[in-house]
Amino acid sequence: MEHFKSPFGARDFGTARVIENQKFFDDMLERAKSHRFFSHPFMCSLGDRTPSREVTASILTSFYKIVSPFTGLLCSLGGRAPDLRSRFALMDNIYEEMGCGDLSAAHPSLYLKMLSSIGITPSAAESARTLPSIRRINDHLQEVVERRSFAVACALLASAEATIPPSFPILARIARTAYPEVDMAFFDRHGPRDDGHSDDAGMLFALSADSSEFDTVNAEVDMDLDFRAELFDEWMVAITRGVPVRTAVTERPPRFASERPSRMPPSSRAGTRRTSVPPPA
């Protein structure tokens, strides 16, 4: 926790159940690194290639549709917290995402300022087409937050936060290279801080989960990473073709042959991929 005093003490973390949950969570994040998201050409072989200003602007604009709803997901998760202490701990994350009391410093506001600095107005960002992969990312996150247990939702959002430190430096580099005048405040706020947010969500998972939920967590995290890798696929089509991402992507693009398999090891996840999240039993 970054801003508030933690409501939890050492005794809360010493039970066998919490220790087992924390070990599973740590192992899950480590296994997830084998997913093709983390070895995608966008992350690993973009090298010194710099997309054109037009392509860069389209990529950055498309990503706003992930940034914008995230604070709402956190607020929905807070409403499902099983007790006051868990809700209080989650509020630390929400407080940071909301700008620590300054609306102009809320993360979506900072992102819109960044886009404005490269000539993309807030109205243009809001009205831009949502890419198919981004729609899948957001719909999946919302389904899990609303219909899975609080613990499973915490694990998924923790995994989502863990994708930021390795990927945002790439976005920041192409933004700065294509637009030297870009406002970098949004990217300056992300990185190690998101590792902390992931740790906080992981803590709440450890305190609230049951071992019967482990397979569900693995399946949901795997699905989220699939969709995020598909977003990279869409961006790479735009970069390769040299056209804005909204023009390049007319349907789900093929995966790049150089990427690793899209799944975490079979032993670490449930066997059947779902297209929607069924109601809990």
N, C-alpha and C positions, 0 to 999 in steps of 0.2 A: 504494500500500500504506500502511495506516494504522498498523500495530503492529509489523510485522517489517521488517527491512532487505531491500530488494529484491535478489534474487539475480542480476538482470540489469543489464548496463551499457550504455553508449552504443554499443558495438560491436555488440551484439545487435540494435539497432534500425536500423542503417545499411545493411542489405542491400536490394537492389531488391525482393525478394519481400516483406519485412516492410513496406517503405514502401508498396508496392501494396496489401497487405492492410489496413494501417491507413487508407489513403485510402478503400478500399471500405467499411470499417466505419463511418467517420465519415459518409460519404455515405449509407449505409444508414440510420443513425439519423436523419439529417436528412430523408430521404425518408419515413421512417415517420411523421413528424409530420403528413403529409397524411392519415393513416388516420382514419376517423371516431371512433376511440377518443378522440383528442385534441380533437375538436370536439363531443363528445357533450353533450347537454343536461345530463347529470349534472355535467359539468365547467363548462359555459359558460353555462347559462341557469337553473341552480338559484337563482342570485341570493340574495335574502334569504329564500327559502322555507325553512321549517324543518319537516322531517318530525316527526310526533308522536313522543313518547317510545317508544311501542310499535314503530312502524315503524323508528325509529333503532336500537333495540335489536336488531331482527331483521336489519337490514343489517349492523351491527357483528358480530353473532354469526355470520352467514353467512360473513363474510370470514375468520374464524378458520380455516376449512377451506382457505384459501390460505396463511395464515401458518404453520400447523402443519407441513405436510410440506416446507417449503422448505429447512430445514437438512439433511434427509435427501437431498434432491436435490443439494445442494452436496457432501455427503460422497460420494455416488455418483460425482459428477463428479471429485472428487479421486482416487478409485480408478482412474479412467480416464486420468489425466494421463500424458503420454508420457514424462516424465522427472522427476527429483527436483526440479529448479528450478521447474518448472511446478507441481508438487504443493505445494512450499513456498509459492509465491506465492498459490495458492488457499487455503492454510491461514489466511492473514491474514483473508480474508473469513469463513471458517468460525469462526475464533476470535472475531470480532466478533459474528456471529450467535448464537454459543453463550454470550455473556455475558462474554467475556474471563476465563474461569475461575470465574465466579460463576453457577451454574445458575439462581438466582432472577432473574438479569438476562438470561438467554437470551431472544431475541425472542419465542418462543411463550409463555414464562413471563410476560413483561411484558404481552403481549396478554391473557392470562387474568386478570392483575391488573386490567387496565383493565375487562374485562367484569365481574369481581367487584364493582368499584366502582359499577357501575350495576345490580347485582342479578342478574347472570347467573353461575351457579356453573360451575366447571370441568367438572363432570359434564354439565351442561346444554349447554355449548358442545361438548363431545366427542360427545354423542349427537344433536346437532341434525342435521337433514336437510341433505345436501350439495346445493346448487343445481345444476341441469343444466349451466349454463355453467361453474361451478367444477369440476365433474367433468371437463368437456372440457379446461379449462385444465390441470388437474393430470395427466390422462392423457397429454395431448400433451407436456408438459414431461418426464414420465417416459420416454415413448417416445424422445424426442430424446436425452436424457441417456444412455439405455441402449443405443440402437441406431444413432445417428448418430456421426460422428467427434467427438473431443474438441473440435476447433476449432468445429464447427457448434454443439455444445452450449454452448460458451462464448459464442458470439454470441447465442444465444437467451436465455440467462440474463442477459446484459448488457442486452439489449433489455427483458426483464422488469423488471430493476432500474430502467431508465430511465423506466418508467411510474409509479414511486412518487412522485418529487418533485412532479409536477403534480397527482396525484390524492389523496395523503394529506392535504393541507391541507383538502380538501373534507370528507373523513371526520372529521378533527379538529374542524372547525367545527361540523358537525351534532352531533357527540358532545358538545362543550362547550355548545352552545346548548340541547340537549334535557336534558342532565345536567350542570349546573354543577359537581357534585361529582366528576365523572369523573377518574380517575387518568390523567394525560396522559404518563406516562413513556415509554410505547411510542412515541407520536407524536413526542415530543421526541428520540428516538434516530434517527428517520428524516428524510430530506430530503437535504441536501447530502451526507451520508455515503453515500447510495445512488448518487448520481452518481459517487462515488469507487469504489464496488463495480462499477458499470458500466464505468468506465474500466479497472479491473484485469482484468475479464473480456475487455474489448476488447483489452487488451495481450496477453493469452494467445492470443486469436484471431489477432492479427497475427503472433505468433511461431510459430504452429503451423499456420496454414491454407494451403491451396493455392487458386489462383484458380479451379480447377474446381469448388470448393464454393460459389462466390458465389451462383449461382442457388438452390441448396438453402437457403442462409441466408435469402435474400429470401422464399422460400416459407414457411419455418418461422416467421419473424418475423411475416409477414402473417397466418398462421393463428392464432398466439398473440394478436395484436391483435384479430382477429375475435372470438375467444372472450371476451376481456376487454370488448369493446364489448357483447357479448351479456349479460354480467353487468350492465353499466350499464343495458341494456334492462330486465332483470328488476327491478333496484332502482327504476327509474323507474316501472314498472307499480305497484309497491307504494306509492311516494310519491304517485302520481296518484290511486290508489284509496283511499289512506289505510288500508291493511290491511297486516299483517306480510308480509314478502316470501315467507315459506314458504306463506302462504295465497294470495297474489296470483299466484304462479307455478305453474301447473299444466302448462304446456307452453312450448316456446320462444316468447317473445312477439314480436310484429311489431317491426321496426325503426322508429324515429321518423323521420317524413318530413323533419324539419329537419336530419338528419345528412348528412354528406358520404358519398360512396361508400365502401364498406368496404375497398376494395383500395388498395394502393400502386400507383403507375403501372405499367402493363403492362410497360414496358421495364425495370423494376427487379426483376422476379420471374419465377419459372418459370411456365409457362402453365397447368398443370393442378393444381387443388386436390385433395389427397388426403384420404381419411377415416382413414387410418392410415399409419404410417411403415413402409415396406418395409425388409427387412434390407439393409444395405449390400452392394454387389456384391463 
